[in-house]
């Protein structure tokens, strides 16, 4: 055993990178979280064993880089969609994501070295790491993909903790619990972690036991999942076939359906400028019904500026509302620093998309007011539903056809589950190729369609909960708590030096 340990430590950078590569299997759709116990314990053990700054940089950066590469492997699918013209960017893109994730593991480790080794450094690292997860959610427009707390989306009892401290609170307790074996033979941190997870699980079980699971009277949803390959969505020869498929799925046995929801960019034409096609959409809903669909909206016709939008249409084909996507995807929907970067964006539209005004609550005909998000806008904690006026549900339309057959659609769905728990709001999620789902305010999927399967999800609308603690206070609670924990570690250090 000693020889094996020496071998691992001799190749610590490689070991760390390999652990990072396999850590992606802790997330959806695999949920093999024991790999994180091994990985986090290895990292904390090294951090507490007197490694120098250079070794700290190497070990933690290599781990983060491995995690970033495998977590973002679905990027390759997106870059191969359009005839492979972006294939040469796969390696640089994955390398860039590896560097990006690596830095967000490296800096917390360097800062944690301020605190003496042992329990205090263990807790300090957890505090710094979650703080840097929060920074990752807004730095350079933000990318909070696969935050550590996301490993619990298949475990509803633990997931309820997010209603108080959000996904960042889940990340903190997960990192602390999974890395506690590194402090053995000191058993107190391990016992503390086990007790903490037991209390969180028990509290979540009690919350779900008391759940009423009520539905909104008179609202019956149909989420349409056409399963149109991304290579065919903008194909002019397939345009008629694609729209006919959407209409057919919407019309079949829809006597009780009040609201039909189509995915992101479902419409292959500009409905504002095409009255004939808009009138045709009337057949998608019954009398008095509402069609909610993704499409492109003309912002400035002279400059050919478009927005990635969601339209609300009544049964008379009138556009009664729209929402423009405000959080655009860099290099997907616009090119940052376009004047200096001679690159084309992945979405095959001539000009960059125009961003909307941000998250707001919208009136939905004959249904409670809703917050509407487009695609990856759902991944941003505390940014999917305004406090005032508070919506009663979240509508998310997406086109996960970009991800292909990968872990991406499952991880994207898991983030929608987290937003439901955090806000105490149900989520109706319509995805082109899947996974379409109705998620109740406890983060539990009530109905869904598998990936890459055409069909519909018919469901009532779960009733919203009163505002959760996290919905009221956002990130203030966990920032305060982790700041207090770190301050205790730091003050103790000063005391010891005297």
N, C-alpha and C positions, 0 to 999 in steps of 0.2 A: 504493500500500500504506500509505503514511504517512497519507494522508487517511482511509482506511478505519479505521486504528487510532485516529485522533483521533475519528472518529465513534463508534466503539465506546466509547471512554473518556468521551466526552461524555454518553453514555447508559449508563454503567457499571451502574447499578442495574437497568435494564431488561434489559440484556444478561445480567447475572448471573441474574436471575429466569428468563429464557427458557432459559438453559443448565440451570438447575435443573429446569425443566419437562421438558426432553428427556432429562435424566440418568436418569430412570426406565427408559428404554429400554436401559440397560446391564444391567438385571436380567432375570430370567426373565419371559416366555418369549422375549425378543428377543435378549439377550446382545450388544447392540451397544456393547461397552465403549469403542471409540474416542471416543465422546462424552465420556467421563470424562477422557480425556487432554486434550481441548480445554478442558473445564470446570475441571479441577484446575490446569492450567497458567495459565489466566486468573486464577484466584483467587490463586495463589502469586505470579504476576507482579505483581499489584496489591499484595499484602501486602508485597512486597520493594521496591516503588517509592515508598515514602515517603508513602502515603496517611495522612490523619489518622484520629483515632478515629471521627469521624462517618462518614467514607467507609468505614472498616472495618466498622462496624456495618451500614451500608446494603448494601454489596456481599455480605457473607457471610450476612447475614440473608435477603436476597432470594434468594440461591442456595438456602439450606436450605428456605425457604418453598416455592419452586418444586418442589424435590425431594419435599417432604412431601405437597404437593397431588396430584401425579401418582402417587406411590407408593401413596397411600391412596385413589385414585379409586374403588376397589371398595366403599368405605363407602356410596356412593350406592346400590348394588345392595341392600345390607343394609337400608337405611332405606326402600326402596321395596317391600319384601316384603309387609308386612302392610297391604295395601289403601292404601298411600301415606299412612298417618296420620302417619308420621315424615318426610315429604318436606320439610317446612319446616326440618328440622334439617340437611339436606344441606349447605347453604352454610355455616352456623356450624361444622359438624363438620369440613369440609375446611379452613376458615379456621383452626380450632383446631389441626389437624394441621400446617398450614403454619407457624403460630407456634411450635409445639412443635419441629418439625424445625429451623426457623430459628434458635432459641436454641442448639441443639446444634452449629450451625456458627459462630454468632457468638462464643460464649465462648472456644473454642479460638483463634480469630483474635486476640481481644483479649489473651489471655494470651501468645500468641506474640510480641506486640509488646515483651515484656520483653527479648527476645533481639535482638541486632543483626541487621540485614538481611543476606541472603545464605544460604549453605548452612546456617548455624546456625538461622536463623529457619525455614527450610524444614523441617529435622528437628524443631525444637521444635513447630511447628504439627502435624506428624504425630503426635508424642507426645501432645500435648494432645488432639487430635481423637479418637484411639483411647481415651484415658482417658475422654473424655466419651461415647463410644459405650458404654463399660462402664457409666457412670452411667445412661445411657438404659435399660439392661437391668434396672434395679431401681428407679429413681426413680419415685415415684407408682405403685407396683406393677410398673413396668417395661414397656417396649415395644420390644424389639430387632428391629423389623421392618426388613428391607432394610439391614442393616449392610453396609458397603462390600465386605467379603470375600465377600458372597453373590453377587457378579457371576461367581464362578468355578465355580458348581455344574454348569455344562455342560462344564467342562474338568477331567477327573479327575486329570491329572498335577499341576496346580497345587493342586487341592483337597486333596491329601495333606498339604500343609504344615499344615493344621488339626489333624492328629493330634499335632503338637508344640505349637504356639502357639494353636490354636483359631481361630475366625473373627476374633478381634481381631488376632491376628498377621497373618492374611491382609489385614485392613483396613489395617494399618500398611504392609506392603510394597506393597500396591496403591496407596495414596495417595502414597507416596514415588516409586514407579516412574512413575506416570501424571503426576505433577506435575514431574518432573525437567526436561522441556523448558523450563520457566519460567526456569531458571538459565542458559540459553545467553546469551552465547557460552562460558561456563564448561562445558566438555564432560565434566568429571570426574563430576559427579552423574549425567549421562545414562549414561555408561559403567558407573558403579557400579550403577545401576538395572538396566541390561540384563544385567549379570553376575549380579546377585542373582536376577532372574527366571529366568535360564538355569539357575542352580544349583537353584532351587526346582523348576523343571519337570523337570530331570534327576533330582533326588532322588525326585520323585513317580513318574517313569517307572520308576526302579529298584525302588521299593516295589511297584508294580503288577506288574512283571515277576516278582518273587519271590513274589507272592501265590499261595496254594494253592487258594483258593475251595472249601473243603470244606463239606459239608452235615451237618446233624444227622440221625443215623440214626433212621428210624421216625416222623419228624414231617413231615406233609404238610398244608400250609395251604391254605385257600380264603378269599380275601377277597371279600366280596360287595358289589358296587356297584349298588344298586337304581335309582339315578338318579331319585329321587322329588323333584319340584319342591318347594322350600321352602313354597310356597303351599298344597301339598296334604298336607304331612307331618302336620299336626294337624287336618286336615279329617275330621270324624266320618263323613261319607258315604264317604270314601276309605279309612277305616281297614282294612276287610276286604281291600280290593284291595291295599293296601300290604303288609300282613303276608303275604298269599298270594304276592306277588311275591318277598319275601325267602325264604320257605320253598321256593318253586319253584327259585329260583336256587341255593339251598343243596343241594337234593336231587339235581339232575341230574348223573348220572355221577360220583357221589361215593364210589365203592367204595374208593378209596385215601385219602380225606381223613380226617385225624384231628382237625383243629381248624378250625372255621368261625368267621370273624370278621366281625361286622356293624358298621356305622358308628356314630358318635355318635348318641344319642337315636333309635335305630332302632325301638324299641318304643313304640307309641302308648298304652300302658297301664302301670300299676304292677304288675309281675309278682310282687312280694312279696305283694300282696293279691289276686292273681287266679290261683288254683291251676289252674283250667280252661285258661286261656290258656297258662300255663307248661307244662302237660302237652302242649299242642299243639306247643310248640317242640321237643319230643323228635324230631319228624320231620326237623328240620334237620340232624341228625347221625346217623351210623351207630352201631352198637353199640360202646360204649367210647369214643365221640368226645366232644368238648367244644365247646360254643358260647360264644363270647366276644362280648358285645353291649353296645352303649350303651343306656342307659335312665335313667329317673328313679327315684330311691330315696327312700323316705319316711324322713326323719330324725326328725321330730316330727309325728305325725298330728294331735294336738290343735291345734298352732300352724300346721298346713299347711305345714311346712317340708320342702323337697325338696333333694336333691343331684343334680348331673349326674354320673352314675356309669357304670361298666363292670361288668357282671355276668359271672361264670363259672358256666355250667350244665353239669352232666354229662348223660349220656343217659337218666337217670331223672328229669330236670327238677328236680333238687336244685340250689339255689344254693350252690356250694361256695366262693365268694369274691366280693368286690366291691371296687372302687376308686372313691373319690369324687374328682371334679376339685377340686384345691386352688387353682389359679391361675385365678380367675374373671375374666371380661371386664367391665370397668367399663361401665355403661350397657347392656350386653348381658345379663348374668346377675345383676347387682345395681346399685343406684344408690348411688354414694358420697355421703356426707352426706345421706342420704335425709330426715332430719328438717328439712333446710333447702332441699333441692332438690325442687320439686314436679314431678318428671319420672317417666315410666314407662320401664321398661327395654324393649329391643327384643324379647327372647324373651317370647312371650305366656303367661307363667305368673304367677299372682297375686302370689306372694311372692318375695322375693329367694332365690337359691340359697344353700345352706350350703356353705362351703368344706371340703375334706377336710384330712387331716393332713400332706400333702406327699409327695414322691416316696419310694417304698419299693420293695423287691424282693418280688415275689409268687410264690407257688407256682402253677404251671400244671400241671394233671393231665396226666401222660404227655408232658411237654415240659420243657425247661430253664426255670428261673425267669426271670421277665421283669419289666421296669419298664413300667408302664402309664401312658400319658399321654392326655389328652383334648384334642382340637382344638389350640388355640394354645399349650398347655403345651410343645409340641415346639419352639417358637421360642426358648426360653431356654437359652443356652449354659451348660454345666456344671450343669444343673438338671434333667436328664431321667433320670439313673441314679445311684443312691447308690454310694459307694465300697465300703461293706460292709453287707450281703453284696452282692457285685457280681452283677448280672443277666447273662444270656447273650443277651438280645435285648430290643428295645423294641417294645411294641405301642402304636400310635397310632390312635385312632379319631377321626374328625372329620366335620363336616357342612359342607363347603365350598359347599353349596347357597346359603348366605348371600351368597357372593361373585358369583354369577351368571357370565355369560360375560365374564370380565375376567382381568387378569394375576394376581389374588389367589391362585387355586388353584395356579398354577405357582410363584409365589414361596413359598407355604406348603410345597409339596413340596420346594423347594430347601433350605429350612431343615431339613427332616427329613434330607436328604442330608448336610448339614453335621454334624448331631448324630451320625450314623452314623460319620463319619470321626473326629470328636473323641473319641468314646467307644470306637471299635473294636468297635461292636456293630451287628448287622443290625437293620433296622426293618421291621416289617410294618404297613402303613398302609392302613386301610379307610376310604374316604371315600364319602359318600352319592352325590354327583354326580360324584365324581372329584377328584383323580387318585389312585386306589388303586394301591399299588405295594409290591413287595418290594425293599428296598434292602440291598445287602451292606455289610459293615463298612468297605469302601473308598469308600462313598458312591455306588456305581454302581447304577443301577436295573436289576435283573435281569428283572423282569416288571412290567407295568403295564397299566392300562386308560385310554383317552383320557378327556378331560373330557366330561361330559354323554352318557355311553354306559352303558347297563345291561349287566351281565355279571359275570363272576367272574375272579379271578386265582388260578390254582392253581400252587403252588410248594413246593419243599422249603424248609427253614429254613437259611439260611447259618450256618455256624459262627462264633462270636465269636472275635475276636483276643485275645491277651493285653492287659492294660490299656495303653493308649497313654500317652505322656508327658503329654498334656493330661488324660487321665482320672485320672492319678496326682496331678498338681500343679495342675490347673485353671488359673486366671488368674495364678498367682504368677510364672511364667516371663516372660510378656510384660510384666506390670506392672514387674517388676524390670529387664528389658532396656530398655524405653522410659524408665523412670525414670533409668537410668544414662545413656542417650543425652542426655536433657534436662539432667542434671546436668553432663555434659561441656560442653554449650553454655553453660550458665550460669556455670560456673567460668571458662571461656575469656573470658566477658564481663568478669568481675571483673579478670582479668589484664590485659586490654586497657586498662581504665580507669586502672590504675596507670601 
